[in-house]
């Protein structure tokens, strides 16, 4: 079962940068994904904790509107978490920063396995795009 390391510090919803990482035998082994929330103003603030829960639940399966022909980040990250947990790792979410602009800085430093280190985008090999519409 995934762990939320510091869900109330700062008080949520909070814009900023967060990380999913895996550890085994109490030692951090790999950064899975680093994301951000709140860069774009919305009616309801969706903070870093909301994003972490959404990914853990794999809330969205496909994206890339209007064709919806690519796996969504929520599904990709959630599936990676399931994979690590099935293989004996603990997966932990943590709030890293109150600034969403810090995402790329943390991606470059932590080098998460799902992302390009120069853009923070999910690696294309995990998107599994299909040529047909409404995949």
Helices and strands as residue ranges (DSSP letters): E 3-4, E 16-24, E 27-37, H 48-56, E 62-63, E 70-71, H 73-86, E 90-97, G 100-102, H 103-110, H 124-127
